[in-house]
Amino acid sequence: MNLFTVAQRAMSAQLVRMNAAASNLANAGSVTGSEGEAYRPMRAVFAEDLDRSTGLSTVRVAGVQRSEAAPEKRYDPGNPLASEDGYVFEAPVDENAEMVEMLDSARQYQNMVEALSTAKQLMLETMRIK
C-alpha cells in the first residue's frame, strides 16, 4: 500500500459522500401520498480498513444508510398526490445541512488531489536530482 492507494480510497469515499448529499438535495421538497413512500435522506457510512502487513489504515465505505427521520405531514387537499384525508408527506431533507455536507466532501476530495499533486512533484524532483 502506498500514498496513491490511500488517496484513491479516500477520494472514492468522499465521492460516495458527495453523491449521497446530491441525491438528498435532488429529493428535497418531494412529496408523496403516504408516509412509507416518502424519500428518506441517505448518509455514507465509513469504516477503517487496516492493512496488517504495513500497519497503514485507510477508509472504506461500509454502506449507505437511509435516515429514520419521519417525513413532514402537511395538509394539502389540492395536491394530486394527496391521500384520501388530504395530506401529503414531504421528504425530511435539511437543504442547508446537505449543502454543508457537499462542500465538506468536495473540500476533502480537493485536499487529496493536492496531496497527490505534491507527491507527484516531489517524485519528479527526486528523479531530476539523480
LOKETI-764114 format. One record per residue: x, z, y of N, C-alpha, C in turn; residue number from 0. Coordinates in Angstrom, 2 decimals. Each point is the difference from the previous one (the first is absolute). Layout:
N
@neast->X | nup->Z | nnorth->Y | caeast->X | caup->Z | canorth->Y | ceast->X | cup->Z | cnorth->Y | resi->NUM
...
//
This chain:
130
@neast->0.85 | nup->0.00 | nnorth->-1.17 | caeast->-0.85 | caup->0.00 | canorth->1.17 | ceast->0.89 | cup->0.00 | cnorth->1.24 | resi->0
@neast->-0.35 | nup->-0.81 | nnorth->0.97 | caeast->0.78 | caup->-0.09 | canorth->1.22 | ceast->-0.93 | cup->0.07 | cnorth->1.22 | resi->1
@neast->0.59 | nup->-0.12 | nnorth->1.15 | caeast->-0.75 | caup->0.09 | canorth->1.25 | ceast->-1.12 | cup->-1.02 | cnorth->0.06 | resi->2
@neast->0.25 | nup->-1.19 | nnorth->-0.52 | caeast->-0.99 | caup->-1.07 | canorth->0.08 | ceast->-1.21 | cup->0.31 | cnorth->-0.88 | resi->3
@neast->0.22 | nup->0.60 | nnorth->-1.15 | caeast->-1.10 | caup->0.39 | canorth->-0.87 | ceast->-0.83 | cup->1.10 | cnorth->0.63 | resi->4
@neast->0.67 | nup->0.99 | nnorth->0.56 | caeast->-0.70 | caup->1.10 | canorth->0.66 | ceast->-0.83 | cup->-0.53 | cnorth->1.17 | resi->5
@neast->0.59 | nup->-0.87 | nnorth->0.80 | caeast->-0.71 | caup->-0.56 | canorth->1.15 | ceast->-1.19 | cup->-0.85 | cnorth->-0.44 | resi->6
@neast->0.19 | nup->-0.77 | nnorth->-1.06 | caeast->-1.09 | caup->-0.84 | canorth->-0.50 | ceast->-1.18 | cup->0.85 | cnorth->-0.44 | resi->7
@neast->0.27 | nup->1.09 | nnorth->-0.69 | caeast->-1.09 | caup->0.88 | canorth->-0.45 | ceast->-0.70 | cup->0.66 | cnorth->1.18 | resi->8
@neast->0.78 | nup->0.42 | nnorth->0.97 | caeast->-0.59 | caup->0.64 | canorth->1.18 | ceast->-0.85 | cup->-1.00 | cnorth->0.78 | resi->9
@neast->0.48 | nup->-1.22 | nnorth->0.13 | caeast->-0.76 | caup->-1.02 | canorth->0.73 | ceast->-1.28 | cup->-0.36 | cnorth->-0.74 | resi->10
@neast->0.07 | nup->-0.08 | nnorth->-1.31 | caeast->-1.20 | caup->-0.29 | canorth->-0.80 | ceast->-1.04 | cup->1.10 | cnorth->0.17 | resi->11
@neast->0.45 | nup->1.25 | nnorth->-0.01 | caeast->-0.91 | caup->1.12 | canorth->0.17 | ceast->-0.68 | cup->-0.04 | cnorth->1.37 | resi->12
@neast->0.77 | nup->-0.29 | nnorth->1.03 | caeast->-0.58 | caup->-0.08 | canorth->1.35 | ceast->-0.97 | cup->-1.16 | cnorth->0.13 | resi->13
@neast->0.26 | nup->-1.08 | nnorth->-0.71 | caeast->-0.91 | caup->-1.15 | canorth->0.02 | ceast->-1.34 | cup->0.36 | cnorth->-0.64 | resi->14
@neast->0.02 | nup->0.74 | nnorth->-1.10 | caeast->-1.24 | caup->0.45 | canorth->-0.63 | ceast->-0.76 | cup->0.91 | cnorth->0.96 | resi->15
@neast->0.72 | nup->0.90 | nnorth->0.65 | caeast->-0.60 | caup->0.92 | canorth->0.96 | ceast->-0.65 | cup->-0.76 | cnorth->1.15 | resi->16
@neast->0.70 | nup->-1.01 | nnorth->0.51 | caeast->-0.53 | caup->-0.79 | canorth->1.11 | ceast->-1.23 | cup->-0.81 | cnorth->-0.43 | resi->17
@neast->0.03 | nup->-0.56 | nnorth->-1.20 | caeast->-1.14 | caup->-0.77 | canorth->-0.50 | ceast->-1.23 | cup->0.88 | cnorth->-0.19 | resi->18
@neast->0.19 | nup->1.23 | nnorth->-0.45 | caeast->-1.13 | caup->0.92 | canorth->-0.15 | ceast->-0.61 | cup->0.31 | cnorth->1.36 | resi->19
@neast->0.82 | nup->0.25 | nnorth->0.99 | caeast->-0.50 | caup->0.28 | canorth->1.35 | ceast->-0.70 | cup->-1.23 | cnorth->0.58 | resi->20
@neast->0.54 | nup->-1.18 | nnorth->-0.25 | caeast->-0.63 | caup->-1.23 | canorth->0.48 | ceast->-1.36 | cup->-0.21 | cnorth->-0.65 | resi->21
@neast->-0.11 | nup->0.29 | nnorth->-1.28 | caeast->-1.27 | caup->-0.10 | canorth->-0.70 | ceast->-1.01 | cup->0.98 | cnorth->0.57 | resi->22
@neast->0.46 | nup->1.21 | nnorth->0.29 | caeast->-0.88 | caup->1.00 | canorth->0.60 | ceast->-0.51 | cup->-0.45 | cnorth->1.36 | resi->23
@neast->0.90 | nup->-0.55 | nnorth->0.81 | caeast->-0.40 | caup->-0.49 | canorth->1.32 | ceast->-0.98 | cup->-1.17 | cnorth->-0.11 | resi->24
@neast->0.24 | nup->-0.87 | nnorth->-0.96 | caeast->-0.88 | caup->-1.15 | canorth->-0.17 | ceast->-1.41 | cup->0.42 | cnorth->-0.40 | resi->25
@neast->-0.12 | nup->1.14 | nnorth->-0.66 | caeast->-1.31 | caup->0.47 | canorth->-0.46 | ceast->-0.61 | cup->1.07 | cnorth->0.90 | resi->26
@neast->0.68 | nup->0.34 | nnorth->1.09 | caeast->-0.53 | caup->0.98 | canorth->0.94 | ceast->-1.31 | cup->-0.54 | cnorth->0.58 | resi->27
@neast->-0.99 | nup->0.84 | nnorth->0.04 | caeast->-1.28 | caup->-0.40 | canorth->0.57 | ceast->-0.90 | cup->-0.75 | cnorth->-0.96 | resi->28
@neast->0.47 | nup->-0.27 | nnorth->-1.21 | caeast->-0.85 | caup->-0.71 | canorth->-0.96 | ceast->-1.11 | cup->0.95 | cnorth->-0.46 | resi->29
@neast->-1.18 | nup->-0.56 | nnorth->-0.21 | caeast->-1.15 | caup->0.80 | canorth->-0.40 | ceast->-0.60 | cup->-0.55 | cnorth->-1.28 | resi->30
@neast->-0.71 | nup->0.87 | nnorth->-0.69 | caeast->-0.71 | caup->-0.37 | canorth->-1.21 | ceast->-1.25 | cup->0.85 | cnorth->-0.11 | resi->31
@neast->-0.87 | nup->-0.35 | nnorth->-0.94 | caeast->-1.27 | caup->0.70 | canorth->-0.13 | ceast->0.04 | cup->1.22 | cnorth->-0.89 | resi->32
@neast->1.11 | nup->0.22 | nnorth->-0.72 | caeast->0.08 | caup->1.19 | canorth->-0.85 | ceast->1.36 | cup->0.67 | cnorth->0.16 | resi->33
@neast->-0.01 | nup->1.29 | nnorth->-0.23 | caeast->1.23 | caup->0.77 | canorth->0.15 | ceast->1.06 | cup->-0.42 | cnorth->-1.01 | resi->34
@neast->-0.40 | nup->-0.33 | nnorth->-1.21 | caeast->0.93 | caup->-0.38 | canorth->-1.05 | ceast->0.71 | cup->-1.31 | cnorth->0.25 | resi->35
@neast->-0.61 | nup->-0.90 | nnorth->0.75 | caeast->0.59 | caup->-1.31 | canorth->0.28 | ceast->0.89 | cup->0.00 | cnorth->1.23 | resi->36
@neast->-0.02 | nup->1.07 | nnorth->0.77 | caeast->0.76 | caup->0.05 | canorth->1.25 | ceast->1.50 | cup->-0.04 | cnorth->-0.27 | resi->37
@neast->0.72 | nup->-0.68 | nnorth->0.87 | caeast->1.46 | caup->-0.09 | canorth->-0.11 | ceast->0.61 | cup->1.36 | cnorth->0.23 | resi->38
@neast->0.99 | nup->0.34 | nnorth->-0.81 | caeast->0.77 | caup->1.24 | canorth->0.16 | ceast->1.43 | cup->-0.37 | cnorth->0.34 | resi->39
@neast->0.60 | nup->0.65 | nnorth->0.99 | caeast->1.40 | caup->-0.31 | canorth->0.38 | ceast->0.96 | cup->0.23 | cnorth->-1.16 | resi->40
@neast->1.09 | nup->-0.76 | nnorth->0.01 | caeast->1.02 | caup->0.09 | canorth->-1.05 | ceast->1.30 | cup->0.56 | cnorth->0.60 | resi->41
@neast->0.79 | nup->0.64 | nnorth->-0.84 | caeast->1.32 | caup->0.50 | canorth->0.36 | ceast->0.96 | cup->-0.28 | cnorth->-1.14 | resi->42
@neast->1.19 | nup->-0.45 | nnorth->0.36 | caeast->1.05 | caup->-0.19 | canorth->-1.00 | ceast->0.56 | cup->1.37 | cnorth->-0.37 | resi->43
@neast->0.26 | nup->0.18 | nnorth->-1.28 | caeast->0.57 | caup->1.25 | canorth->-0.51 | ceast->1.40 | cup->-0.32 | cnorth->-0.50 | resi->44
@neast->0.99 | nup->0.72 | nnorth->0.53 | caeast->1.39 | caup->-0.23 | canorth->-0.35 | ceast->0.50 | cup->1.07 | cnorth->-0.94 | resi->45
@neast->0.99 | nup->-0.36 | nnorth->-0.79 | caeast->0.65 | caup->0.95 | canorth->-0.90 | ceast->1.49 | cup->-0.25 | cnorth->0.03 | resi->46
@neast->0.74 | nup->1.04 | nnorth->-0.32 | caeast->1.45 | caup->-0.13 | canorth->-0.07 | ceast->0.39 | cup->-0.63 | cnorth->-1.32 | resi->47
@neast->0.97 | nup->-0.90 | nnorth->0.06 | caeast->0.52 | caup->-0.65 | canorth->-1.19 | ceast->1.50 | cup->0.31 | cnorth->-0.07 | resi->48
@neast->0.38 | nup->0.85 | nnorth->-0.94 | caeast->1.39 | caup->0.46 | canorth->-0.10 | ceast->0.74 | cup->-0.82 | cnorth->-1.05 | resi->49
@neast->1.12 | nup->-0.58 | nnorth->0.39 | caeast->0.87 | caup->-0.71 | canorth->-0.94 | ceast->1.00 | cup->1.03 | cnorth->-0.53 | resi->50
@neast->-0.18 | nup->0.38 | nnorth->-1.24 | caeast->0.82 | caup->1.07 | canorth->-0.59 | ceast->1.47 | cup->-0.40 | cnorth->-0.14 | resi->51
@neast->0.29 | nup->-1.28 | nnorth->-0.16 | caeast->1.39 | caup->-0.41 | canorth->-0.18 | ceast->0.80 | cup->0.13 | cnorth->1.30 | resi->52
@neast->-0.63 | nup->-0.27 | nnorth->1.13 | caeast->0.72 | caup->0.07 | canorth->1.27 | ceast->-0.37 | cup->1.23 | cnorth->0.83 | resi->53
@neast->-1.15 | nup->0.60 | nnorth->-0.31 | caeast->-0.45 | caup->1.15 | canorth->0.79 | ceast->-0.69 | cup->-0.40 | cnorth->1.28 | resi->54
@neast->-0.19 | nup->-1.31 | nnorth->0.22 | caeast->-0.68 | caup->-0.47 | canorth->1.20 | ceast->-1.51 | cup->0.10 | cnorth->-0.15 | resi->55
@neast->-0.63 | nup->0.34 | nnorth->1.06 | caeast->-1.45 | caup->0.14 | canorth->0.01 | ceast->-0.59 | cup->-1.09 | cnorth->0.90 | resi->56
@neast->-1.01 | nup->-0.68 | nnorth->-0.49 | caeast->-0.70 | caup->-1.01 | canorth->0.79 | ceast->-1.48 | cup->0.31 | cnorth->-0.03 | resi->57
@neast->-0.74 | nup->-0.84 | nnorth->0.66 | caeast->-1.45 | caup->0.18 | canorth->0.05 | ceast->-0.66 | cup->-1.10 | cnorth->-0.82 | resi->58
@neast->-1.15 | nup->0.34 | nnorth->-0.55 | caeast->-0.81 | caup->-1.01 | canorth->-0.67 | ceast->-1.46 | cup->0.28 | cnorth->0.34 | resi->59
@neast->-0.81 | nup->-1.01 | nnorth->-0.11 | caeast->-1.42 | caup->0.16 | canorth->0.27 | ceast->-0.66 | cup->0.46 | cnorth->-1.29 | resi->60
@neast->-0.53 | nup->1.21 | nnorth->0.02 | caeast->-0.66 | caup->0.55 | canorth->-1.17 | ceast->-1.42 | cup->-0.53 | cnorth->-0.14 | resi->61
@neast->-0.55 | nup->-0.48 | nnorth->1.08 | caeast->-1.35 | caup->-0.55 | canorth->-0.04 | ceast->-0.61 | cup->-0.03 | cnorth->1.39 | resi->62
@neast->-1.23 | nup->-0.46 | nnorth->0.02 | caeast->-0.78 | caup->-0.02 | canorth->1.23 | ceast->-1.29 | cup->0.74 | cnorth->-0.30 | resi->63
@neast->-0.28 | nup->1.03 | nnorth->0.80 | caeast->-1.18 | caup->0.83 | canorth->-0.23 | ceast->-1.05 | cup->-0.23 | cnorth->1.08 | resi->64
@neast->-1.23 | nup->0.03 | nnorth->-0.43 | caeast->-1.12 | caup->-0.08 | canorth->0.94 | ceast->-0.32 | cup->1.41 | cnorth->0.48 | resi->65
@neast->-0.36 | nup->0.09 | nnorth->1.26 | caeast->-0.38 | caup->1.27 | canorth->0.60 | ceast->-1.36 | cup->0.45 | cnorth->-0.53 | resi->66
@neast->-0.20 | nup->1.28 | nnorth->-0.03 | caeast->-1.29 | caup->0.56 | canorth->-0.41 | ceast->-0.88 | cup->0.31 | cnorth->1.21 | resi->67
@neast->0.42 | nup->-0.45 | nnorth->1.17 | caeast->-0.77 | caup->0.27 | canorth->1.22 | ceast->-1.38 | cup->-0.65 | cnorth->-0.10 | resi->68
@neast->-0.99 | nup->0.74 | nnorth->0.41 | caeast->-1.38 | caup->-0.51 | canorth->-0.07 | ceast->-0.24 | cup->-1.00 | cnorth->1.12 | resi->69
@neast->-0.71 | nup->-1.08 | nnorth->-0.31 | caeast->-0.32 | caup->-0.96 | canorth->1.05 | ceast->-0.98 | cup->0.61 | cnorth->1.00 | resi->70
@neast->0.01 | nup->-0.53 | nnorth->1.19 | caeast->-0.87 | caup->0.52 | canorth->1.05 | ceast->-1.39 | cup->-0.61 | cnorth->-0.15 | resi->71
@neast->-0.99 | nup->0.87 | nnorth->-0.12 | caeast->-1.39 | caup->-0.44 | canorth->-0.15 | ceast->-0.62 | cup->-0.15 | cnorth->1.39 | resi->72
@neast->-0.58 | nup->-1.16 | nnorth->0.24 | caeast->-0.54 | caup->-0.28 | canorth->1.34 | ceast->-1.38 | cup->-0.65 | cnorth->-0.15 | resi->73
@neast->-0.92 | nup->0.42 | nnorth->0.82 | caeast->-1.35 | caup->-0.57 | canorth->-0.02 | ceast->0.00 | cup->-1.31 | cnorth->0.79 | resi->74
@neast->-0.27 | nup->-1.10 | nnorth->-0.70 | caeast->-0.02 | caup->-1.33 | canorth->0.63 | ceast->-0.99 | cup->-0.88 | cnorth->-0.77 | resi->75
@neast->-1.30 | nup->0.24 | nnorth->0.21 | caeast->-1.00 | caup->-0.72 | canorth->-0.79 | ceast->-0.02 | cup->-1.51 | cnorth->0.24 | resi->76
@neast->0.55 | nup->-0.47 | nnorth->1.11 | caeast->0.03 | caup->-1.42 | canorth->0.29 | ceast->1.12 | cup->-0.75 | cnorth->-0.70 | resi->77
@neast->0.91 | nup->0.70 | nnorth->-0.59 | caeast->1.13 | caup->-0.62 | canorth->-0.69 | ceast->-0.48 | cup->-0.58 | cnorth->-1.33 | resi->78
@neast->0.34 | nup->-1.26 | nnorth->-0.29 | caeast->-0.45 | caup->-0.58 | canorth->-1.28 | ceast->0.59 | cup->0.68 | cnorth->-1.23 | resi->79
@neast->1.08 | nup->0.75 | nnorth->0.16 | caeast->0.60 | caup->0.72 | canorth->-1.13 | ceast->-0.55 | cup->1.41 | cnorth->-0.18 | resi->80
@neast->-0.92 | nup->0.41 | nnorth->0.88 | caeast->-0.52 | caup->1.36 | canorth->-0.03 | ceast->-0.76 | cup->0.27 | cnorth->-1.30 | resi->81
@neast->0.06 | nup->1.26 | nnorth->-0.44 | caeast->-0.75 | caup->0.43 | canorth->-1.19 | ceast->-1.49 | cup->0.04 | cnorth->0.33 | resi->82
@neast->-0.81 | nup->0.34 | nnorth->-1.00 | caeast->-1.45 | caup->0.09 | canorth->0.22 | ceast->-0.34 | cup->1.03 | cnorth->1.08 | resi->83
@neast->0.86 | nup->1.02 | nnorth->0.13 | caeast->-0.22 | caup->1.06 | canorth->0.99 | ceast->0.49 | cup->-0.41 | cnorth->1.39 | resi->84
@neast->0.66 | nup->-1.14 | nnorth->0.11 | caeast->0.50 | caup->-0.48 | canorth->1.29 | ceast->1.41 | cup->0.45 | cnorth->0.32 | resi->85
@neast->0.73 | nup->0.49 | nnorth->-0.99 | caeast->1.36 | caup->0.50 | canorth->0.24 | ceast->1.04 | cup->-1.02 | cnorth->-0.47 | resi->86
@neast->1.12 | nup->-0.03 | nnorth->0.72 | caeast->1.17 | caup->-0.75 | canorth->-0.43 | ceast->1.15 | cup->0.99 | cnorth->-0.12 | resi->87
@neast->0.97 | nup->-0.37 | nnorth->-0.82 | caeast->1.17 | caup->0.86 | canorth->-0.21 | ceast->1.23 | cup->-0.76 | cnorth->0.48 | resi->88
@neast->0.71 | nup->0.61 | nnorth->0.95 | caeast->1.17 | caup->-0.63 | canorth->0.61 | ceast->1.28 | cup->0.56 | cnorth->-0.59 | resi->89
@neast->0.98 | nup->-0.88 | nnorth->-0.20 | caeast->1.28 | caup->0.39 | canorth->-0.56 | ceast->0.66 | cup->1.08 | cnorth->0.86 | resi->90
@neast->0.51 | nup->1.07 | nnorth->-0.63 | caeast->0.62 | caup->1.09 | canorth->0.75 | ceast->1.47 | cup->-0.29 | cnorth->0.35 | resi->91
@neast->0.22 | nup->-1.01 | nnorth->0.79 | caeast->1.36 | caup->-0.42 | canorth->0.36 | ceast->0.29 | cup->0.43 | cnorth->1.43 | resi->92
@neast->1.07 | nup->0.76 | nnorth->0.18 | caeast->0.46 | caup->0.40 | canorth->1.34 | ceast->0.98 | cup->-1.07 | cnorth->0.47 | resi->93
@neast->-0.45 | nup->-0.85 | nnorth->0.91 | caeast->0.81 | caup->-1.14 | canorth->0.44 | ceast->1.30 | cup->0.43 | cnorth->0.66 | resi->94
@neast->-0.03 | nup->1.08 | nnorth->0.75 | caeast->1.23 | caup->0.48 | canorth->0.65 | ceast->1.02 | cup->0.46 | cnorth->-1.03 | resi->95
@neast->-0.45 | nup->0.74 | nnorth->-1.00 | caeast->0.92 | caup->0.47 | canorth->-1.05 | ceast->0.57 | cup->-1.18 | cnorth->-0.78 | resi->96
@neast->-0.79 | nup->-1.01 | nnorth->-0.23 | caeast->0.48 | caup->-1.18 | canorth->-0.73 | ceast->1.03 | cup->-0.78 | cnorth->0.82 | resi->97
@neast->-0.20 | nup->-0.07 | nnorth->1.29 | caeast->0.99 | caup->-0.67 | canorth->0.87 | ceast->1.32 | cup->0.76 | cnorth->0.00 | resi->98
@neast->-0.07 | nup->1.32 | nnorth->0.04 | caeast->1.21 | caup->0.82 | canorth->-0.07 | ceast->0.70 | cup->-0.22 | cnorth->-1.33 | resi->99
@neast->-0.77 | nup->-0.06 | nnorth->-1.08 | caeast->0.55 | caup->-0.24 | canorth->-1.34 | ceast->0.71 | cup->-1.36 | cnorth->-0.05 | resi->100
@neast->-0.62 | nup->-1.02 | nnorth->0.57 | caeast->0.60 | caup->-1.33 | canorth->0.00 | ceast->1.28 | cup->-0.05 | cnorth->0.84 | resi->101
@neast->-0.04 | nup->0.63 | nnorth->1.17 | caeast->1.19 | caup->0.01 | canorth->0.85 | ceast->1.15 | cup->0.75 | cnorth->-0.66 | resi->102
@neast->-0.32 | nup->1.12 | nnorth->-0.64 | caeast->1.05 | caup->0.78 | canorth->-0.66 | ceast->0.60 | cup->-0.76 | cnorth->-1.18 | resi->103
@neast->-0.84 | nup->-0.64 | nnorth->-0.80 | caeast->0.54 | caup->-0.76 | canorth->-1.13 | ceast->0.79 | cup->-1.22 | cnorth->0.47 | resi->104
@neast->-0.45 | nup->-0.63 | nnorth->1.08 | caeast->0.75 | caup->-1.13 | canorth->0.55 | ceast->1.37 | cup->0.46 | cnorth->0.52 | resi->105
@neast->0.04 | nup->1.17 | nnorth->0.63 | caeast->1.26 | caup->0.54 | canorth->0.51 | ceast->0.95 | cup->0.33 | cnorth->-1.14 | resi->106
@neast->-0.52 | nup->0.60 | nnorth->-1.07 | caeast->0.85 | caup->0.32 | canorth->-1.15 | ceast->0.54 | cup->-1.27 | cnorth->-0.65 | resi->107
@neast->-0.83 | nup->-1.03 | nnorth->-0.09 | caeast->0.43 | caup->-1.28 | canorth->-0.56 | ceast->1.10 | cup->-0.59 | cnorth->0.87 | resi->108
@neast->-0.19 | nup->0.04 | nnorth->1.31 | caeast->0.98 | caup->-0.52 | canorth->0.95 | ceast->1.33 | cup->0.77 | cnorth->-0.12 | resi->109
@neast->-0.07 | nup->1.29 | nnorth->-0.19 | caeast->1.22 | caup->0.80 | canorth->-0.17 | ceast->0.79 | cup->-0.45 | cnorth->-1.22 | resi->110
@neast->-0.70 | nup->-0.31 | nnorth->-1.08 | caeast->0.70 | caup->-0.46 | canorth->-1.21 | ceast->0.61 | cup->-1.39 | cnorth->0.21 | resi->111
@neast->-0.68 | nup->-0.85 | nnorth->0.73 | caeast->0.56 | caup->-1.33 | canorth->0.31 | ceast->1.29 | cup->0.16 | cnorth->0.81 | resi->112
@neast->-0.02 | nup->0.91 | nnorth->0.97 | caeast->1.19 | caup->0.24 | canorth->0.81 | ceast->1.14 | cup->0.60 | cnorth->-0.83 | resi->113
@neast->-0.34 | nup->0.89 | nnorth->-0.94 | caeast->1.03 | caup->0.58 | canorth->-0.87 | ceast->0.64 | cup->-1.08 | cnorth->-0.88 | resi->114
@neast->-0.83 | nup->-0.90 | nnorth->-0.52 | caeast->0.53 | caup->-1.11 | canorth->-0.81 | ceast->0.87 | cup->-0.93 | cnorth->0.83 | resi->115
@neast->-0.41 | nup->-0.25 | nnorth->1.21 | caeast->0.78 | caup->-0.87 | canorth->0.89 | ceast->1.35 | cup->0.63 | cnorth->0.31 | resi->116
@neast->-0.01 | nup->1.29 | nnorth->0.27 | caeast->1.26 | caup->0.71 | canorth->0.27 | ceast->0.91 | cup->-0.02 | cnorth->-1.22 | resi->117
@neast->-0.57 | nup->0.23 | nnorth->-1.19 | caeast->0.81 | caup->-0.03 | canorth->-1.23 | ceast->0.60 | cup->-1.38 | cnorth->-0.22 | resi->118
@neast->-0.78 | nup->-1.01 | nnorth->0.27 | caeast->0.49 | caup->-1.37 | canorth->-0.16 | ceast->1.16 | cup->-0.27 | cnorth->0.96 | resi->119
@neast->-0.14 | nup->0.41 | nnorth->1.24 | caeast->1.06 | caup->-0.19 | canorth->0.99 | ceast->1.26 | cup->0.75 | cnorth->-0.40 | resi->120
@neast->-0.15 | nup->1.22 | nnorth->-0.48 | caeast->1.16 | caup->0.78 | canorth->-0.44 | ceast->0.70 | cup->-0.67 | cnorth->-1.18 | resi->121
@neast->-0.76 | nup->-0.55 | nnorth->-0.91 | caeast->0.60 | caup->-0.70 | canorth->-1.15 | ceast->0.76 | cup->-1.24 | cnorth->0.47 | resi->122
@neast->-0.58 | nup->-0.73 | nnorth->0.93 | caeast->0.68 | caup->-1.19 | canorth->0.53 | ceast->1.29 | cup->0.36 | cnorth->0.73 | resi->123
@neast->-0.05 | nup->1.07 | nnorth->0.77 | caeast->1.20 | caup->0.47 | canorth->0.72 | ceast->1.07 | cup->0.45 | cnorth->-0.98 | resi->124
@neast->-0.40 | nup->0.66 | nnorth->-1.07 | caeast->0.95 | caup->0.43 | canorth->-1.02 | ceast->0.68 | cup->-1.19 | cnorth->-0.65 | resi->125
@neast->-0.77 | nup->-1.03 | nnorth->-0.27 | caeast->0.56 | caup->-1.19 | canorth->-0.62 | ceast->0.97 | cup->-0.72 | cnorth->0.93 | resi->126
@neast->-0.26 | nup->0.04 | nnorth->1.28 | caeast->0.90 | caup->-0.65 | canorth->0.99 | ceast->1.32 | cup->0.74 | cnorth->0.13 | resi->127
@neast->-0.02 | nup->1.32 | nnorth->-0.18 | caeast->1.20 | caup->0.82 | canorth->0.12 | ceast->0.98 | cup->-0.33 | cnorth->-1.12 | resi->128
@neast->-0.49 | nup->-0.27 | nnorth->-1.19 | caeast->0.87 | caup->-0.26 | canorth->-1.14 | ceast->0.72 | cup->-1.24 | cnorth->0.24 | resi->129
//
